[in-house]
Structures are given as C-alpha cells and as structure tokens.
Amino acid sequence: VQLDYSDYGDREVTLSGSTLAENLIDFYDAAEEVFPETAQGWRLNLTGSLPVTEDLKAYAQIGIWDWQQDYQTLDPNRRGKASRSGTSYPLTVGIGYKFKDNMILNLGVEKLSLAEQDVSNIFLGLQYFPMFENKVRKRQVAKTIPFFQSTQQTDSDLDGVLMLLMVVLIPM
C-alpha cells in the first residue's frame, strides 16, 4: 500500500490566429477545457509484485486518485481561470531491477483518465532506501563479530573448581 501526492506539472499552450467567438472570454474558457490535461492530488495505490530473478521483479499497481486541475489564461488585457476535479483509477505495470541493496531502478507504463481524456505515461525512476543501507551495514558488522568473544577460566574462591566466565555478544 502506498500513499503519495502526484503532480503532473504545468503545461503551456500558445494559441495564435483569430477567433470567430464574439466574446474573447468564451474563447479562452473553451481553450482551458481542451488544452492541456494536467492534474495534481493525493493518491492511494495497491501494488503486487512477482519476483522474476533475485534482483528483478515485475509489478502491477492499481490506485485511486482524487485530482484537481487548475488553469490560468494569461492575456495582456485579460486573465481567466478554470478549475475542475475528479477521481481516476490509474493502472500501472512495470519492472524493477535491484542493482544495490538499497537502490531499485523502475521502468513502467501508467494509464488513467482525466475527465474525458485518456492519459498514458511511460516512466523511468530510481528508488533509494537510506534506512535499509544502515541495516545492511549492521548485519554485515554483526556477521564479523564472533558469538563468543572471550572465555576465561578462574578459581576465585580457591577451592580447586574452575569457573567458566563467558562474554556473549548478541547482534541487534
């Protein structure tokens, strides 16, 4: 399960020429509804994976995304704004390659719908797990420390019976 904030960034569209619209504001309102498709918002994903090799896995992801689109039309004489929102159900398939214990390279395809337009994204990403690196180092250090670090035999009460004293290290 993954919770993230997705932002498809800003888009810029330049329109040139003339319009038959009697009202320039109506023209810009229509343009905002058509160009371009972008959105941002919180997203909840459920991911399943299948190991192909020790370092390679295939995965699929389904999500629910509450998104919002905000448009601004900038004109030297007029400014317009539009906003709409909705819910999409993104589907993603991809592969992940672990090239270090704490780094995974991902390649995938995502498909979703924003309002009436279908959107397809191809992505290449790098995941870095800094906390995992420390655990790996601790495990490697723990393997180099012997379980019984030292033993010592003593006869502290001088009765001829030796007592065995052990120092035991347990890695955490």
C-alpha positions in Angstrom: 0.0 0.0 0.0 1.4 3.4 -1.0 0.1 6.9 -0.3 1.6 9.7 -2.4 1.0 13.1 -3.9 1.1 13.2 -7.7 1.6 16.4 -9.7 1.7 16.2 -13.5 3.3 19.6 -13.6 2.4 22.8 -15.5 1.7 22.9 -19.2 1.9 25.9 -21.5 -0.1 26.3 -24.7 0.1 29.2 -27.1 -2.8 29.9 -29.4 -2.4 32.1 -32.4 -4.6 33.4 -35.1 -8.1 34.8 -34.9 -11.3 33.6 -33.4 -14.9 33.7 -34.5 -16.1 33.9 -30.9 -17.9 37.1 -30.3 -16.7 37.0 -26.7 -13.0 36.5 -26.1 -13.6 35.2 -22.6 -15.8 32.4 -24.0 -12.9 31.5 -26.4 -10.5 31.3 -23.5 -12.9 29.2 -21.4 -13.3 26.7 -24.3 -9.5 26.6 -24.7 -9.0 25.9 -21.0 -11.3 22.9 -21.2 -9.4 21.4 -24.1 -5.7 22.2 -23.5 -3.8 20.8 -21.8 -4.6 17.8 -19.5 -2.7 18.0 -16.2 -3.6 17.4 -12.6 -2.4 17.1 -9.0 -3.7 15.5 -5.9 -3.4 12.7 -3.3 -3.3 9.1 -4.4 -3.6 5.7 -2.8 -2.1 2.7 -4.6 -2.1 -1.1 -4.0 0.9 -2.9 -5.5 1.5 -6.6 -6.1 4.9 -7.9 -7.4 6.2 -11.2 -8.7 10.0 -12.0 -8.5 11.5 -13.0 -11.8 15.0 -13.4 -10.5 16.7 -12.4 -7.2 17.3 -8.8 -8.5 14.4 -8.4 -11.0 10.7 -8.2 -10.3 7.5 -7.5 -12.3 4.8 -5.5 -10.6 1.3 -4.2 -11.2 -0.4 -1.3 -9.3 -4.0 -0.1 -9.1 -4.8 3.2 -7.5 -7.5 5.8 -6.6 -6.6 9.4 -7.3 -8.6 12.4 -6.3 -7.2 15.1 -8.6 -7.8 18.7 -9.4 -6.9 20.8 -12.4 -6.3 24.5 -12.3 -5.9 26.6 -15.4 -4.9 30.2 -15.9 -5.2 32.1 -19.1 -2.8 34.9 -19.4 -3.5 37.6 -21.9 -2.0 41.1 -21.9 -5.5 42.5 -21.5 -7.5 39.7 -19.7 -6.9 36.9 -17.3 -9.1 33.9 -16.9 -9.1 30.9 -14.6 -10.8 27.5 -14.6 -10.7 24.6 -12.2 -12.2 21.1 -12.2 -11.7 17.9 -10.2 -12.4 14.2 -10.3 -11.4 10.7 -9.4 -9.4 8.4 -11.5 -8.3 4.8 -11.2 -4.7 4.6 -12.5 -3.3 1.2 -13.7 0.4 0.7 -13.8 2.6 -2.2 -14.9 6.4 -2.3 -14.7 9.6 -4.0 -13.8 12.0 -3.2 -11.0 15.7 -4.0 -11.0 17.7 -4.0 -7.7 21.2 -3.1 -8.6 22.3 -2.4 -5.0 20.8 -3.5 -1.7 19.3 0.0 -1.2 18.6 1.1 -4.8 15.9 -0.1 -7.4 15.6 1.1 -11.0 11.9 1.1 -12.2 10.5 1.2 -15.7 6.8 1.2 -16.3 3.6 2.3 -18.1 0.7 4.0 -16.4 -2.8 4.5 -17.9 -5.6 6.7 -16.4 -8.4 9.0 -17.3 -8.6 12.7 -16.5 -12.1 13.9 -17.2 -12.9 12.7 -20.7 -9.3 12.3 -21.8 -7.2 9.1 -21.5 -3.6 9.7 -20.4 -0.7 7.3 -20.8 2.7 7.8 -19.1 5.9 6.0 -19.5 8.3 6.4 -16.6 11.8 5.6 -15.5 12.5 6.0 -11.8 15.1 5.4 -9.1 14.1 4.4 -5.6 16.6 4.9 -2.8 16.2 3.4 0.7 18.7 5.2 3.0 17.4 3.4 6.1 17.9 0.0 4.5 21.6 0.8 3.9 22.2 1.1 7.7 20.5 -2.2 8.4 22.6 -3.9 5.8 25.8 -2.5 7.3 24.8 -3.5 10.9 24.0 -7.1 9.6 27.4 -7.2 7.9 29.2 -6.0 11.1 27.3 -8.5 13.1 28.5 -11.3 10.9 32.1 -10.4 11.6 31.7 -10.4 15.4 32.1 -13.9 16.8 29.2 -15.1 19.0 31.6 -15.9 21.9 34.0 -13.0 22.1 36.1 -14.3 25.0 36.2 -17.0 27.6 38.2 -17.0 30.8 38.6 -19.7 33.5 39.0 -18.5 37.1 39.1 -20.1 40.6 38.1 -17.1 42.6 37.3 -19.0 45.8 40.5 -21.2 45.6 38.5 -24.5 46.1 40.1 -26.1 43.0 36.9 -25.8 40.9 37.4 -23.6 37.9 34.5 -21.3 36.9 34.0 -20.5 33.3 33.3 -16.9 32.5 31.9 -16.0 29.1 31.2 -12.7 27.4 28.4 -13.2 24.8 27.6 -10.6 22.2 24.2 -10.7 20.6 23.9 -8.5 17.5 20.8 -6.3 17.3 
